[in-house]
Amino acid sequence: MAEILQRAGAWTFDGETVRIVPGTERQVHQLRKALGEVAVPLGAVAGIAYEPGGRKGGRLRLRLRDGADPLSQVASGRLPDAADPYQLAVEKDRTGVAEYFVEEVRNALLLAEVPDTPCDRYLLPGPPVPLTATGTDGTAAFDGEHVQLEWNWMAEQSKSSAGPRRLTLQELEGVEWIPALGWENGSLRFRPKGTYPALKPQHDPNCLLLWGVRQTRETGGAVLLASAVVARLPHPLAGHAAEGATGAGTGAGAGTGGGAAAPELSAPTPFPADADHDGLLRRLRELGELHSAGVLTDDEFALAKKAILDRF
């Protein structure tokens, strides 16, 4: 058993699982506290390193295999160090313990012959639900089956006139999280299946705007909610043969779990073959509301409407 205890949290390794428990002190980032304890199976680990930091100690970094963890997939390396659950600040007098921890995990990876290749399924379950994220113009909630979007007085007319949004997992193709940086806004966008116009976050009824000056709070809520949804959607590499994989159950390419931009009208994405008429009628109604609100031009509305009518 290898173990390291620090103010920011505790890491233990029993030969099969790296168990990460966040600290409870005030300076520990809220995202880590909200995520809680994380059990990382050895098969999800791509590598580990200890980085000396001089007089202030160093840092342990756990690197996961691409596609193994929905949170890492959604965040795509954009979490600040303080919020990243797979980093641990190490005090100077615990350098030896950190180096021993690294050696134990590396030896176990070699003995288990864990490949450093992408996964075609999630090896971590993602954050527990229910979850709620607060944004500039509303809130998003996820109960494990449905995403609920509700707007406040700061929402643009295109959102407030459309009213609350309720999306099932079966209706979703992916989720995109863009963090707020400084004064620059971020967004939490849910991408339904089918063809939708590319709208700015403040006008998209499937998108929660994240206000830059509230970055700390929204980083903890929005990215966790996004990863909880992604964990319950089909893995982007599921069913695909691995390119250059060294063993079964691996795939090539990390996948972005909803990180792709919304489709352009000039290259519409086909509707799924099993799309029902109720869903198509609902999309027609949403497009009509966006057109009435002035968000869509006549040409954009006509093109999107034709794509839906072709499916009847």
C-alpha positions as a Markdown table, in Angstrom:
| # | Residue | x | y | z |
|---|---|---|---|---|
| 1 | Met | 0.0 | 0.0 | 0.0 |
| 2 | Ala | 1.3 | 3.4 | -1.0 |
| 3 | Glu | -0.2 | 6.5 | 0.6 |
| 4 | Ile | 0.5 | 10.3 | 0.6 |
| 5 | Leu | -1.5 | 12.7 | 2.8 |
| 6 | Gln | -1.4 | 16.4 | 2.1 |
| 7 | Arg | -3.5 | 19.5 | 2.9 |
| 8 | Ala | -5.1 | 19.4 | -0.6 |
| 9 | Gly | -6.1 | 15.7 | -0.1 |
| 10 | Ala | -4.9 | 12.1 | 0.1 |
| 11 | Trp | -3.9 | 9.6 | -2.5 |
| 12 | Thr | -3.6 | 5.9 | -1.8 |
| 13 | Phe | -2.7 | 3.0 | -4.1 |
| 14 | Asp | -3.4 | -0.7 | -3.3 |
| 15 | Gly | -2.0 | -2.2 | -6.5 |
| 16 | Glu | -5.3 | -2.0 | -8.4 |
| 17 | Thr | -6.8 | 1.4 | -7.7 |
| 18 | Val | -5.6 | 4.9 | -7.1 |
| 19 | Arg | -8.0 | 6.4 | -4.6 |
| 20 | Ile | -8.2 | 10.2 | -4.5 |
| 21 | Val | -9.9 | 12.0 | -1.6 |
| 22 | Pro | -10.0 | 15.8 | -1.6 |
| 23 | Gly | -9.0 | 17.8 | 1.4 |
| 24 | Thr | -11.6 | 19.7 | 3.5 |
| 25 | Glu | -9.7 | 22.9 | 4.1 |
| 26 | Arg | -11.0 | 26.2 | 2.7 |
| 27 | Gln | -8.3 | 26.6 | 0.1 |
| 28 | Val | -9.2 | 23.3 | -1.6 |
| 29 | His | -11.1 | 24.1 | -4.9 |
| 30 | Gln | -14.8 | 23.7 | -4.8 |
| 31 | Leu | -14.8 | 21.4 | -7.9 |
| 32 | Arg | -12.7 | 18.9 | -6.0 |
| 33 | Lys | -15.0 | 19.0 | -3.0 |
| 34 | Ala | -18.1 | 18.7 | -5.2 |
| 35 | Leu | -16.6 | 15.7 | -7.1 |
| 36 | Gly | -15.7 | 13.9 | -3.9 |
| 37 | Glu | -13.7 | 10.7 | -3.7 |
| 38 | Val | -12.5 | 9.3 | -7.0 |
| 39 | Ala | -11.4 | 5.7 | -7.5 |
| 40 | Val | -9.2 | 5.4 | -10.6 |
| 41 | Pro | -8.7 | 1.8 | -11.7 |
| 42 | Leu | -5.2 | 0.9 | -12.8 |
| 43 | Gly | -6.4 | 0.2 | -16.3 |
| 44 | Ala | -7.4 | 3.8 | -16.7 |
| 45 | Val | -3.9 | 5.2 | -15.9 |
| 46 | Ala | -1.6 | 6.2 | -18.7 |
| 47 | Gly | 1.2 | 7.5 | -16.5 |
| 48 | Ile | 2.2 | 9.3 | -13.3 |
| 49 | Ala | 4.9 | 11.8 | -12.5 |
| 50 | Tyr | 6.3 | 13.9 | -9.6 |
| 51 | Glu | 7.4 | 17.3 | -10.6 |
| 52 | Pro | 9.8 | 19.0 | -8.1 |
| 53 | Gly | 8.9 | 22.6 | -7.4 |
| 54 | Gly | 11.9 | 24.0 | -5.5 |
| 55 | Arg | 11.3 | 25.6 | -2.1 |
| 56 | Lys | 7.5 | 25.2 | -2.3 |
| 57 | Gly | 7.5 | 21.5 | -2.8 |
| 58 | Gly | 6.3 | 19.8 | -5.9 |
| 59 | Arg | 3.3 | 18.3 | -7.6 |
| 60 | Leu | 2.0 | 14.8 | -8.3 |
| 61 | Arg | 0.3 | 14.4 | -11.7 |
| 62 | Leu | -1.8 | 11.4 | -12.7 |
| 63 | Arg | -2.3 | 11.0 | -16.5 |
| 64 | Leu | -5.3 | 9.1 | -17.6 |
| 65 | Arg | -5.8 | 7.2 | -20.9 |
| 66 | Asp | -7.7 | 9.2 | -23.5 |
| 67 | Gly | -11.4 | 8.3 | -23.3 |
| 68 | Ala | -11.2 | 6.6 | -19.9 |
| 69 | Asp | -12.7 | 9.4 | -17.9 |
| 70 | Pro | -15.7 | 11.6 | -18.9 |
| 71 | Leu | -14.5 | 14.5 | -16.8 |
| 72 | Ser | -11.1 | 14.6 | -18.4 |
| 73 | Gln | -12.7 | 14.2 | -21.8 |
| 74 | Val | -15.0 | 17.2 | -21.3 |
| 75 | Ala | -12.4 | 19.4 | -19.7 |
| 76 | Ser | -9.7 | 18.6 | -22.3 |
| 77 | Gly | -6.9 | 19.9 | -20.2 |
| 78 | Arg | -8.6 | 23.3 | -19.6 |
| 79 | Leu | -9.1 | 23.0 | -15.8 |
| 80 | Pro | -6.8 | 25.2 | -13.7 |
| 81 | Asp | -4.3 | 23.2 | -11.6 |
| 82 | Ala | -6.2 | 24.0 | -8.4 |
| 83 | Ala | -9.4 | 22.4 | -9.8 |
| 84 | Asp | -7.8 | 19.4 | -11.4 |
| 85 | Pro | -8.5 | 16.3 | -9.2 |
| 86 | Tyr | -5.7 | 14.4 | -10.9 |
| 87 | Gln | -3.0 | 16.7 | -9.5 |
| 88 | Leu | -1.8 | 17.0 | -5.9 |
| 89 | Ala | 0.4 | 19.7 | -4.4 |
| 90 | Val | 3.1 | 18.1 | -2.4 |
| 91 | Glu | 4.9 | 19.8 | 0.5 |
| 92 | Lys | 8.7 | 19.8 | 0.4 |
| 93 | Asp | 9.2 | 17.4 | 3.3 |
| 94 | Arg | 7.0 | 14.8 | 1.5 |
| 95 | Thr | 9.1 | 14.5 | -1.7 |
| 96 | Gly | 10.4 | 11.0 | -0.8 |
| 97 | Val | 6.9 | 9.8 | -0.2 |
| 98 | Ala | 5.7 | 11.2 | -3.5 |
| 99 | Glu | 8.6 | 9.6 | -5.4 |
| 100 | Tyr | 7.8 | 6.2 | -3.8 |
| 101 | Phe | 4.1 | 6.6 | -4.7 |
| 102 | Val | 5.1 | 7.2 | -8.4 |
| 103 | Glu | 7.4 | 4.2 | -8.4 |
| 104 | Glu | 4.7 | 1.9 | -7.0 |
| 105 | Val | 2.2 | 3.0 | -9.6 |
| 106 | Arg | 4.7 | 2.7 | -12.5 |
| 107 | Asn | 5.7 | -0.8 | -11.4 |
| 108 | Ala | 2.1 | -1.9 | -11.3 |
| 109 | Leu | 1.5 | -0.5 | -14.8 |
| 110 | Leu | 4.5 | -2.4 | -16.1 |
| 111 | Leu | 3.4 | -5.7 | -14.5 |
| 112 | Ala | -0.2 | -5.3 | -15.6 |
| 113 | Glu | 1.0 | -4.3 | -19.1 |
| 114 | Val | -1.6 | -1.5 | -19.2 |
| 115 | Pro | -1.4 | 0.1 | -22.7 |
| 116 | Asp | -1.0 | 3.8 | -23.1 |
| 117 | Thr | -3.7 | 3.9 | -25.8 |
| 118 | Pro | -7.2 | 5.4 | -26.0 |
| 119 | Cys | -10.2 | 3.5 | -24.5 |
| 120 | Asp | -13.4 | 2.6 | -26.3 |
| 121 | Arg | -15.4 | 2.7 | -23.1 |
| 122 | Tyr | -15.5 | 4.8 | -19.9 |
| 123 | Leu | -13.5 | 3.2 | -17.1 |
| 124 | Leu | -14.7 | 5.8 | -14.6 |
| 125 | Pro | -18.4 | 6.4 | -13.9 |
| 126 | Gly | -18.4 | 10.2 | -13.9 |
| 127 | Pro | -19.8 | 12.5 | -11.3 |
| 128 | Pro | -22.8 | 11.4 | -9.2 |
| 129 | Val | -26.2 | 13.0 | -10.0 |
| 130 | Pro | -28.3 | 15.0 | -9.5 |
| 131 | Leu | -26.3 | 18.0 | -10.4 |
| 132 | Thr | -27.2 | 21.7 | -11.0 |
| 133 | Ala | -25.1 | 24.4 | -12.8 |
| 134 | Thr | -25.8 | 28.1 | -12.5 |
| 135 | Gly | -25.0 | 30.4 | -15.4 |
| 136 | Thr | -25.4 | 34.0 | -16.3 |
| 137 | Asp | -28.8 | 33.6 | -18.0 |
| 138 | Gly | -30.3 | 30.6 | -16.2 |
| 139 | Thr | -29.6 | 27.2 | -14.7 |
| 140 | Ala | -29.1 | 23.7 | -15.9 |
| 141 | Ala | -30.0 | 20.5 | -14.0 |
| 142 | Phe | -29.4 | 16.8 | -14.7 |
| 143 | Asp | -31.1 | 13.9 | -12.8 |
| 144 | Gly | -29.4 | 11.1 | -14.7 |
| 145 | Glu | -32.0 | 10.9 | -17.4 |
| 146 | His | -33.2 | 14.4 | -18.3 |
| 147 | Val | -31.5 | 17.8 | -18.8 |
| 148 | Gln | -33.6 | 20.8 | -17.7 |
| 149 | Leu | -32.7 | 24.3 | -18.7 |
| 150 | Glu | -34.5 | 27.3 | -17.1 |
| 151 | Trp | -33.9 | 31.0 | -17.9 |
| 152 | Asn | -33.7 | 34.0 | -15.7 |
| 153 | Trp | -34.3 | 37.7 | -16.4 |
| 154 | Met | -30.9 | 38.1 | -18.0 |
| 155 | Ala | -31.7 | 35.6 | -20.8 |
| 156 | Glu | -32.1 | 36.9 | -24.4 |
| 157 | Gln | -35.6 | 37.0 | -25.8 |
| 158 | Ser | -34.9 | 34.0 | -28.0 |
| 159 | Lys | -34.4 | 31.9 | -24.9 |
| 160 | Ser | -37.1 | 33.4 | -22.6 |
| 161 | Ser | -39.7 | 33.2 | -25.4 |
| 162 | Ala | -38.9 | 29.6 | -26.0 |
| 163 | Gly | -39.4 | 28.8 | -22.3 |
| 164 | Pro | -37.8 | 26.1 | -20.2 |
| 165 | Arg | -36.0 | 23.3 | -22.2 |
| 166 | Arg | -36.2 | 19.6 | -21.2 |
| 167 | Leu | -34.0 | 17.1 | -23.1 |
| 168 | Thr | -33.7 | 13.4 | -22.6 |
| 169 | Leu | -30.5 | 11.5 | -23.0 |
| 170 | Gln | -31.9 | 9.8 | -26.1 |
| 171 | Glu | -32.3 | 13.2 | -27.8 |
| 172 | Leu | -28.7 | 14.3 | -27.2 |
| 173 | Glu | -25.7 | 13.8 | -29.4 |
| 174 | Gly | -23.2 | 15.5 | -27.2 |
| 175 | Val | -22.2 | 18.2 | -24.7 |
| 176 | Glu | -19.7 | 21.0 | -25.1 |
| 177 | Trp | -18.2 | 22.9 | -22.2 |
| 178 | Ile | -16.2 | 26.1 | -22.8 |
| 179 | Pro | -14.8 | 27.5 | -19.6 |
| 180 | Ala | -15.1 | 31.2 | -18.7 |
| 181 | Leu | -11.6 | 32.8 | -18.6 |
| 182 | Gly | -11.3 | 36.1 | -16.8 |
| 183 | Trp | -13.9 | 38.4 | -18.3 |
| 184 | Glu | -14.5 | 36.2 | -21.3 |
| 185 | Asn | -17.8 | 34.3 | -21.2 |
| 186 | Gly | -17.9 | 30.5 | -21.3 |
| 187 | Ser | -20.8 | 28.2 | -22.2 |
| 188 | Leu | -22.4 | 24.9 | -21.5 |
| 189 | Arg | -24.0 | 23.7 | -24.8 |
| 190 | Phe | -26.2 | 20.6 | -25.2 |
| 191 | Arg | -26.2 | 19.3 | -28.8 |
| 192 | Pro | -29.5 | 17.6 | -29.8 |
| 193 | Lys | -29.4 | 15.0 | -32.6 |
| 194 | Gly | -30.3 | 16.3 | -36.0 |
| 195 | Thr | -29.8 | 19.6 | -37.8 |
| 196 | Tyr | -29.7 | 22.8 | -35.8 |
| 197 | Pro | -28.4 | 26.3 | -36.8 |
| 198 | Ala | -25.1 | 27.4 | -35.4 |
| 199 | Leu | -26.1 | 30.1 | -32.9 |
| 200 | Lys | -24.2 | 32.2 | -30.4 |
| 201 | Pro | -24.4 | 30.9 | -26.8 |
| 202 | Gln | -26.6 | 33.8 | -25.7 |
| 203 | His | -29.2 | 33.0 | -28.4 |
| 204 | Asp | -29.0 | 29.2 | -28.4 |
| 205 | Pro | -32.0 | 27.7 | -26.4 |
| 206 | Asn | -29.9 | 24.6 | -25.8 |
| 207 | Cys | -27.0 | 26.5 | -24.3 |
| 208 | Leu | -26.3 | 28.0 | -20.9 |
| 209 | Leu | -24.1 | 31.1 | -20.9 |
| 210 | Leu | -21.3 | 31.2 | -18.3 |
| 211 | Trp | -20.3 | 34.6 | -17.1 |
| 212 | Gly | -16.5 | 35.2 | -16.8 |
| 213 | Val | -16.4 | 36.9 | -13.5 |
| 214 | Arg | -18.1 | 33.9 | -11.9 |
| 215 | Gln | -15.5 | 31.4 | -13.2 |
| 216 | Thr | -14.7 | 29.7 | -9.9 |
| 217 | Arg | -18.3 | 28.8 | -9.1 |
| 218 | Glu | -19.3 | 27.8 | -12.6 |
| 219 | Thr | -16.2 | 25.7 | -13.2 |
| 220 | Gly | -17.3 | 23.5 | -10.4 |
| 221 | Gly | -20.9 | 23.2 | -11.5 |
| 222 | Ala | -21.0 | 23.3 | -15.3 |
| 223 | Val | -18.0 | 21.0 | -16.1 |
| 224 | Leu | -19.2 | 18.4 | -13.6 |
| 225 | Leu | -22.8 | 18.4 | -15.1 |
| 226 | Ala | -21.4 | 18.2 | -18.6 |
| 227 | Ser | -19.2 | 15.2 | -17.7 |
| 228 | Ala | -22.1 | 13.5 | -15.9 |
| 229 | Val | -24.2 | 13.7 | -19.1 |
| 230 | Val | -21.3 | 12.6 | -21.3 |
| 231 | Ala | -20.7 | 9.5 | -19.0 |
| 232 | Arg | -24.3 | 8.4 | -19.9 |
| 233 | Leu | -24.1 | 8.9 | -23.6 |
| 234 | Pro | -22.5 | 6.4 | -26.0 |
| 235 | His | -18.7 | 6.5 | -26.0 |
| 236 | Pro | -17.4 | 8.1 | -29.2 |
| 237 | Leu | -15.2 | 5.1 | -29.9 |
| 238 | Ala | -17.7 | 2.4 | -28.9 |
| 239 | Gly | -17.8 | -0.4 | -31.4 |
| 240 | His | -14.8 | 0.9 | -33.4 |
| 241 | Ala | -11.7 | -1.2 | -34.0 |
| 242 | Ala | -8.6 | 0.2 | -32.5 |
| 243 | Glu | -5.9 | 1.5 | -34.7 |
| 244 | Gly | -2.5 | 0.7 | -33.4 |
| 245 | Ala | -3.9 | -0.7 | -30.1 |
| 246 | Thr | -1.8 | -3.2 | -28.3 |
| 247 | Gly | -4.7 | -5.1 | -26.8 |
| 248 | Ala | -8.5 | -5.6 | -27.0 |
| 249 | Gly | -10.8 | -2.9 | -25.8 |
| 250 | Thr | -8.8 | 0.1 | -26.9 |
| 251 | Gly | -9.4 | 2.6 | -29.7 |
| 252 | Ala | -7.5 | 5.2 | -31.6 |
| 253 | Gly | -8.2 | 8.9 | -31.0 |
| 254 | Ala | -9.4 | 10.5 | -27.8 |
| 255 | Gly | -12.8 | 11.6 | -28.8 |
| 256 | Thr | -14.1 | 14.9 | -27.6 |
| 257 | Gly | -17.4 | 14.0 | -25.9 |
| 258 | Gly | -19.4 | 16.9 | -27.2 |
| 259 | Gly | -16.5 | 19.3 | -27.7 |
| 260 | Ala | -17.2 | 19.7 | -31.5 |
| 261 | Ala | -18.8 | 22.9 | -32.7 |
| 262 | Ala | -22.4 | 23.0 | -33.7 |
| 263 | Pro | -23.1 | 22.0 | -37.3 |
| 264 | Glu | -23.3 | 24.6 | -40.0 |
| 265 | Leu | -26.5 | 24.9 | -42.1 |
| 266 | Ser | -24.4 | 24.5 | -45.3 |
| 267 | Ala | -23.5 | 21.0 | -44.2 |
| 268 | Pro | -26.4 | 19.7 | -42.2 |
| 269 | Thr | -26.1 | 16.6 | -40.1 |
| 270 | Pro | -28.6 | 13.9 | -41.1 |
| 271 | Phe | -31.4 | 13.1 | -38.7 |
| 272 | Pro | -31.1 | 9.7 | -37.0 |
| 273 | Ala | -33.0 | 6.9 | -38.8 |
| 274 | Asp | -35.2 | 6.3 | -35.7 |
| 275 | Ala | -36.3 | 10.0 | -35.3 |
| 276 | Asp | -40.1 | 10.0 | -34.6 |
| 277 | His | -42.6 | 12.4 | -35.9 |
| 278 | Asp | -43.2 | 14.0 | -32.5 |
| 279 | Gly | -39.5 | 14.8 | -32.2 |
| 280 | Leu | -39.5 | 16.3 | -35.7 |
| 281 | Leu | -42.6 | 18.4 | -35.0 |
| 282 | Arg | -41.0 | 19.7 | -31.8 |
| 283 | Arg | -37.9 | 20.8 | -33.7 |
| 284 | Leu | -40.1 | 22.5 | -36.3 |
| 285 | Arg | -41.8 | 24.4 | -33.5 |
| 286 | Glu | -38.5 | 25.4 | -31.9 |
| 287 | Leu | -37.2 | 26.7 | -35.3 |
| 288 | Gly | -40.4 | 28.7 | -35.7 |
| 289 | Glu | -39.9 | 30.3 | -32.3 |
| 290 | Leu | -36.3 | 31.2 | -33.2 |
| 291 | His | -37.5 | 32.7 | -36.5 |
| 292 | Ser | -40.2 | 34.7 | -34.9 |
| 293 | Ala | -37.8 | 36.0 | -32.3 |
| 294 | Gly | -35.5 | 37.3 | -35.2 |
| 295 | Val | -32.7 | 34.9 | -34.3 |
| 296 | Leu | -32.9 | 33.1 | -37.6 |
| 297 | Thr | -33.1 | 34.8 | -41.0 |
| 298 | Asp | -35.7 | 33.8 | -43.6 |
| 299 | Asp | -33.1 | 31.8 | -45.5 |
| 300 | Glu | -31.7 | 30.1 | -42.4 |
| 301 | Phe | -35.2 | 29.1 | -41.3 |
| 302 | Ala | -36.2 | 27.8 | -44.8 |
| 303 | Leu | -33.1 | 25.7 | -45.0 |
| 304 | Ala | -33.4 | 24.2 | -41.5 |
| 305 | Lys | -37.2 | 23.6 | -42.1 |
| 306 | Lys | -36.6 | 21.8 | -45.3 |
| 307 | Ala | -34.1 | 19.5 | -43.6 |
| 308 | Ile | -36.7 | 18.5 | -41.1 |
| 309 | Leu | -39.6 | 18.1 | -43.6 |
| 310 | Asp | -37.4 | 15.8 | -45.7 |
| 311 | Arg | -37.5 | 13.3 | -42.8 |
| 312 | Phe | -41.3 | 13.0 | -42.7 |
